Amino acid sequence: MDAAPLAWMAWTWPTAAFFVFIFLCFVAMSVWEYFVPGGSPRHGVLGLDTTRGDRLFISLLGSAFIFLAWLGLVGTPLWGPLAIAIIFAIAVFIWV
């Protein structure tokens, strides 16, 4: 039996940090929902009625596409798409 059961996954620090960040986003949204229930759906720029959870999902999905496009067109380093993804997520939570 292998001493590291997840060794086949080739975990790196950035990969682990990514999954920890996603987990912390879910925890933060759960705590936010606990203290301020309802999420106050609102009608945004896209014409959709969205809640906080919807906006989190849109920002995470859009960020994934930003990173994939950057990797396909530019390559590394990934500080550029990180800045773009943060700005995108802020914009989604403000206007969508």
C-alpha positions as CSV (number, residue, x, y, z in Angstrom):
1,M,0.0,0.0,0.0
2,D,1.3,3.4,-1.0
3,A,2.1,5.8,1.9
4,A,0.5,8.8,0.0
5,P,-2.9,7.7,-1.3
6,L,-3.3,10.9,-3.3
7,A,0.1,10.8,-4.9
8,W,-1.4,9.9,-8.3
9,M,-3.1,13.3,-8.5
10,A,0.3,15.2,-8.6
11,W,-0.8,17.9,-6.2
12,T,1.1,21.1,-6.3
13,W,0.9,24.1,-3.9
14,P,-1.1,26.2,-6.5
15,T,-3.5,23.3,-7.0
16,A,-4.1,22.8,-3.3
17,A,-4.4,26.6,-2.8
18,F,-7.1,26.7,-5.6
19,F,-9.2,24.0,-3.9
20,V,-8.7,25.6,-0.5
21,F,-9.9,28.9,-1.9
22,I,-13.0,27.3,-3.4
23,F,-13.8,25.6,-0.1
24,L,-13.3,28.9,1.8
25,C,-15.6,30.7,-0.7
26,F,-18.3,28.1,0.1
27,V,-17.7,28.5,3.8
28,A,-17.9,32.3,3.6
29,M,-21.1,32.2,1.6
30,S,-22.6,29.8,4.1
31,V,-21.7,32.0,7.0
32,W,-23.1,35.1,5.1
33,E,-26.3,33.2,4.4
34,Y,-26.6,32.2,8.0
35,F,-26.3,35.7,9.3
36,V,-28.2,37.5,6.4
37,P,-30.7,34.9,5.0
38,G,-32.4,35.2,1.7
39,G,-29.6,36.5,-0.5
40,S,-31.8,39.3,-1.8
41,P,-32.3,38.4,-5.4
42,R,-31.8,41.3,-7.8
43,H,-32.2,42.1,-11.4
44,G,-28.8,42.7,-13.0
45,V,-27.3,44.0,-16.2
46,L,-27.7,40.6,-17.9
47,G,-31.4,40.7,-17.3
48,L,-31.2,37.8,-14.9
49,D,-32.5,37.6,-11.3
50,T,-29.5,36.4,-9.3
51,T,-28.8,35.6,-5.7
52,R,-25.4,35.7,-4.0
53,G,-24.8,32.0,-4.8
54,D,-25.6,32.6,-8.5
55,R,-23.2,35.5,-8.6
56,L,-20.5,33.4,-6.9
57,F,-21.0,30.6,-9.5
58,I,-20.9,33.1,-12.4
59,S,-17.7,34.7,-11.1
60,L,-16.0,31.3,-10.5
61,L,-17.0,30.0,-13.9
62,G,-16.0,33.2,-15.7
63,S,-12.7,33.2,-13.8
64,A,-12.0,29.6,-15.1
65,F,-12.6,30.7,-18.7
66,I,-10.3,33.8,-18.1
67,F,-7.5,31.5,-16.9
68,L,-8.0,29.0,-19.7
69,A,-8.0,31.7,-22.4
70,W,-4.9,33.3,-20.9
71,L,-3.1,29.9,-20.8
72,G,-4.1,29.3,-24.4
73,L,-3.1,32.7,-25.7
74,V,-0.3,33.9,-23.5
75,G,0.9,31.1,-21.2
76,T,2.5,31.6,-17.9
77,P,2.9,33.5,-15.5
78,L,-0.7,33.7,-14.2
79,W,-0.6,37.0,-12.3
80,G,-2.4,38.8,-15.2
81,P,-5.5,36.6,-15.3
82,L,-5.6,36.6,-11.5
83,A,-6.0,40.3,-11.5
84,I,-8.5,40.2,-14.4
85,A,-10.5,37.4,-12.5
86,I,-10.6,39.4,-9.3
87,I,-11.9,42.5,-11.2
88,F,-14.4,40.3,-13.0
89,A,-15.7,38.8,-9.7
90,I,-16.1,42.2,-8.1
91,A,-17.9,43.5,-11.2
92,V,-20.2,40.4,-11.1
93,F,-21.1,41.0,-7.5
94,I,-21.8,44.7,-8.1
95,W,-23.7,44.7,-11.4
96,V,-25.0,41.2,-12.1
